[in-house]
Every structure is written in structure tokens, then in C-alpha cells.
Amino acid sequence: MLVLSNRWAEVLTAQPETGMGYQIVSIRLKDGRRIDNVTVVGGVISRLPDTVPDWFSDEDIEDIVVKHGTGVYLG
């Protein structure tokens, strides 16, 4: 799990939920890479694809966009 900083609160609340209380997003990193199918719940990244490196942090994020893809769902 990764708690997102407050700077992402407005970005996430301006976008629709994928389901009750969660969003499936794509995250664009500052180095140009994109991480798809990320589950965000209440400002916390609760699930990341297995391919995401251990060093990934909030400071690496350039943008977050809700995609509603075939993501990792809660349940």
C-alpha cells in the first residue's frame, strides 16, 4: 500500500469512481512510464500490478487518470 500525498486529493475527487469507494487508475510517472490498473481507495493505492518496482513512491508520480479498466478489484 502507498498513501498518496494531499496534492492528489483534488485530482482524484474530480474524477468519477469506478465502483463504490474505489477508482481504477493509470499513473504516469515523471520518467514517462505508465502504470495501468492501479486500485485507489480513499487516497491510498491499495493494489499495484506485480510489475511495479519496490522503489515506486508518491514523488515519482506526474499524473493520475481514472481509466475504469480491467483492473485489480477489491473483494
Secondary structure, DSSP 8 states (H G I E B T S, - for coil): -EE--GGGHHHHHTS--SBTTEEEEEEEETTS-EEEEEEEETTEEEE--TTS-TT--GGGEEEEEE---S-----
